[in-house]
Amino acid sequence: MNLPCITANQCHSPIRLRCACETFLPKAMLNNSDEQMNALHPKKLLLTKWTAVKPIAKNKHFLVSKVIEPELPEVAIEWVELEAVYSKSQIRLAWRDLRDTAQWKQGWV
């Protein structure tokens, strides 16, 4: 049975939806907000790519070169080190600052 394509706002199915184009989509994919899709975890930031919205010292593209572990293992990770792709200069940044879309975009844009 083919059901018409519906949007996340109209979804009431508990598990999966089937649209007229025979595509199966998990409900989780339909109901993800931007915040959930862009969730960051400090331990998974190593080697991720970032673009500065406003260039920093003429550098726009950066790579997370190091996740700085605290001395005590029970303390949360606070800092990462970014390396500029062009000049190889490094900056230390609080990893939570990467969530600010006014300053950073994920990937090389």
C-alpha positions in Angstrom: 0.0 0.0 0.0 1.4 3.4 -1.0 0.9 6.3 1.3 1.3 9.9 0.1 4.6 11.6 1.0 4.3 13.5 4.2 6.4 15.9 6.1 7.8 15.5 9.6 5.0 17.8 11.0 2.4 15.4 9.7 4.1 12.2 10.9 2.3 10.1 13.4 3.8 6.7 12.5 5.7 5.2 15.4 8.5 3.5 13.4 8.7 3.9 9.6 6.9 5.7 6.8 6.4 4.6 3.3 5.8 7.2 0.7 4.4 6.9 -2.9 7.9 6.9 -4.3 8.7 3.6 -2.4 11.3 5.3 -0.2 11.5 4.1 3.4 12.6 6.8 5.9 13.1 6.2 9.7 11.0 8.4 11.8 14.2 9.7 13.5 15.4 11.2 10.2 12.1 13.1 9.7 12.0 14.6 13.2 15.6 15.7 13.6 16.0 19.3 14.4 19.1 21.3 13.2 20.4 21.2 16.8 20.3 17.4 16.9 21.9 17.0 13.5 24.8 19.3 14.3 25.5 18.0 17.8 29.2 18.0 18.6 31.1 15.8 20.9 34.6 16.8 21.9 36.1 13.3 21.6 34.9 13.1 18.0 36.3 16.5 16.9 39.8 15.3 16.0 40.6 16.0 12.3 37.3 17.7 11.6 37.3 20.6 9.1 36.0 24.1 9.9 35.6 27.4 8.1 35.9 30.7 9.9 33.0 33.0 9.0 35.4 35.9 9.3 39.0 35.1 8.4 41.5 34.9 11.4 44.9 36.3 10.5 44.1 35.8 6.8 43.2 32.1 7.4 39.7 30.8 6.7 40.0 27.0 6.7 41.1 25.0 9.8 41.5 21.5 10.9 41.2 20.3 14.5 44.7 19.0 15.0 44.5 18.2 18.7 41.8 17.7 21.4 43.4 18.8 24.6 42.8 16.3 27.3 42.6 17.6 30.9 45.1 16.4 33.5 42.3 14.7 35.5 40.3 12.1 33.5 37.1 13.0 35.3 37.2 16.6 34.1 35.4 17.5 30.9 37.4 18.4 27.7 37.3 22.1 27.2 39.9 23.0 24.5 40.9 22.0 21.0 43.7 23.1 18.9 43.0 24.3 15.3 45.6 24.4 12.6 45.2 26.7 9.7 45.3 24.8 6.4 47.2 27.4 4.4 49.7 28.9 6.9 49.9 25.9 9.4 49.6 28.4 12.3 47.8 27.0 15.3 45.1 28.5 17.7 43.6 27.2 20.9 39.9 27.4 21.1 37.2 26.3 23.5 35.5 23.5 21.6 32.0 24.8 22.4 32.8 28.0 20.4 32.7 25.8 17.3 28.9 25.5 17.8 28.5 29.3 17.2 27.3 29.5 13.6 28.1 33.2 13.6 31.8 32.4 13.9 32.3 28.8 12.5 30.8 26.6 9.8 31.5 22.9 9.8 33.4 21.7 6.7 35.4 23.7 4.2 32.9 26.1 2.7 
